[in-house]
Amino acid sequence: METAAKIHLPPQFAELEPFVAHWAAADPAARAAARDTSSEDQRRAFHAAMSPRIAEVLDYLDTKALAEMDGGEATLLNMALAFVHVVLAVEMQTDAEPVHCAMRSYMMITAWSGEVWNRQVPF
C-alpha cells in the first residue's frame, strides 16, 4: 500500500505536490477541516496554484473511471474537491471567512456509507 508521503500526482501536475499534505483530504469532512485549519495565506497560495490549472485537472480526471484511479489520480481528485472549498473562502467569503469558519464547527457532515466518495482509497 502506498503511503501519502510516497504518492505522486500525475507528472503534468507535479508542481501541485507541495499542496498535497494539507489539501488532498479524502472525504468532505476532512476537506472542510483543511479549510478551517488553513491560514488565509495557505488558502490564497492553493487558490493561486490551482486556479490556472483546474480546467486541465478536471479534463484529465474526466478521462478516468473513479474505481480505476491510482493513488496519484485519487489525490488529484481530492485536491480538486478541496479547491471548491477554497474558491468559496477566497472568492466569496473573503474577509468574512473567519466568521464562517467559526460557524462550521456547528455543522456536521454526514454521508450514507454507500456513497462512492465515502469508500476507502488505499494510499
C-alpha positions as CSV (number, residue, x, y, z in Angstrom):
1,M,0.0,0.0,0.0
2,E,1.3,3.5,-0.9
3,T,1.6,6.0,1.9
4,A,0.6,9.6,1.5
5,A,4.3,10.6,1.5
6,K,5.0,8.3,-1.5
7,I,2.1,9.3,-3.6
8,H,2.9,11.4,-6.6
9,L,0.5,13.3,-8.7
10,P,0.4,12.6,-12.4
11,P,3.6,14.1,-13.9
12,Q,1.9,17.0,-15.6
13,F,0.6,18.2,-12.2
14,A,3.8,17.7,-10.2
15,E,4.1,21.4,-9.3
16,L,0.9,21.0,-7.2
17,E,2.6,18.4,-4.9
18,P,3.5,20.9,-2.2
19,F,-0.2,21.3,-1.6
20,V,-1.0,17.5,-1.2
21,A,-0.3,17.2,2.5
22,H,-2.8,19.8,3.5
23,W,-5.4,19.8,0.8
24,A,-5.8,16.2,-0.5
25,A,-8.2,15.1,2.2
26,A,-10.2,12.0,1.1
27,D,-13.6,12.9,2.5
28,P,-15.8,16.0,2.7
29,A,-15.5,16.5,6.5
30,A,-11.7,16.3,6.2
31,R,-11.7,18.9,3.3
32,A,-13.8,21.2,5.5
33,A,-11.3,20.7,8.3
34,A,-8.4,21.5,6.0
35,R,-10.2,24.8,5.1
36,D,-10.9,25.5,8.8
37,T,-7.3,24.9,9.8
38,S,-5.7,26.8,6.9
39,S,-4.4,30.4,7.1
40,E,-5.5,33.0,4.6
41,D,-2.0,32.8,3.1
42,Q,-2.4,29.0,2.7
43,R,-5.8,29.3,1.0
44,R,-4.6,32.1,-1.3
45,A,-1.5,30.1,-2.3
46,F,-3.5,27.0,-3.0
47,H,-6.1,29.1,-4.9
48,A,-3.3,30.7,-7.0
49,A,-1.8,27.4,-7.9
50,M,-5.0,25.6,-8.7
51,S,-6.9,28.3,-10.5
52,P,-5.0,28.3,-13.8
53,R,-4.9,24.5,-13.8
54,I,-8.3,23.5,-12.6
55,A,-9.8,23.1,-16.1
56,E,-6.9,20.9,-17.2
57,V,-7.2,18.9,-13.9
58,L,-10.9,18.3,-14.5
59,D,-10.4,17.4,-18.1
60,Y,-7.7,14.9,-17.1
61,L,-9.8,13.4,-14.3
62,D,-12.8,13.1,-16.6
63,T,-10.9,10.5,-18.7
64,K,-10.5,8.3,-15.6
65,A,-13.0,5.9,-14.1
66,L,-13.4,6.6,-10.4
67,A,-12.9,3.0,-9.4
68,E,-9.8,2.7,-11.5
69,M,-7.9,5.7,-10.3
70,D,-4.4,5.1,-8.9
71,G,-3.3,6.9,-5.8
72,G,-2.0,10.0,-7.6
73,E,-5.1,10.4,-9.6
74,A,-7.3,10.0,-6.5
75,T,-5.2,12.5,-4.7
76,L,-5.6,15.0,-7.6
77,L,-9.4,14.4,-7.4
78,N,-9.3,15.2,-3.7
79,M,-7.4,18.4,-4.3
80,A,-9.9,19.4,-7.0
81,L,-12.7,18.8,-4.5
82,A,-10.8,20.8,-1.8
83,F,-10.4,23.6,-4.4
84,V,-14.2,24.1,-4.3
85,H,-13.9,24.9,-0.5
86,V,-11.1,27.3,-1.2
87,V,-12.8,29.1,-4.0
88,L,-15.7,29.7,-1.7
89,A,-13.4,31.1,1.0
90,V,-11.1,33.2,-1.2
91,E,-13.6,34.4,-3.8
92,M,-16.8,34.7,-1.9
93,Q,-16.3,34.8,1.8
94,T,-13.1,36.9,1.6
95,D,-12.8,38.9,4.8
96,A,-15.8,37.1,6.4
97,E,-14.1,33.7,6.2
98,P,-13.1,33.7,9.9
99,V,-16.8,34.2,10.9
100,H,-17.9,31.4,8.6
101,C,-15.1,29.1,9.8
102,A,-16.3,29.5,13.4
103,M,-19.9,28.6,12.4
104,R,-18.8,25.5,10.6
105,S,-17.9,23.8,13.9
106,Y,-21.7,23.6,14.5
107,M,-22.3,21.8,11.2
108,M,-22.0,18.0,10.9
109,I,-21.1,16.5,7.5
110,T,-22.7,13.0,7.3
111,A,-22.9,10.5,4.5
112,W,-24.5,7.3,3.6
113,S,-21.8,4.6,3.8
114,G,-22.6,3.5,0.2
115,E,-21.6,6.8,-1.3
116,V,-18.8,6.3,-3.8
117,W,-16.7,9.1,-2.3
118,N,-17.1,7.5,1.1
119,R,-15.1,4.4,0.2
120,Q,-11.6,3.9,1.5
121,V,-9.0,4.6,-1.2
122,P,-5.7,2.9,-0.3
123,F,-2.8,5.2,-0.2
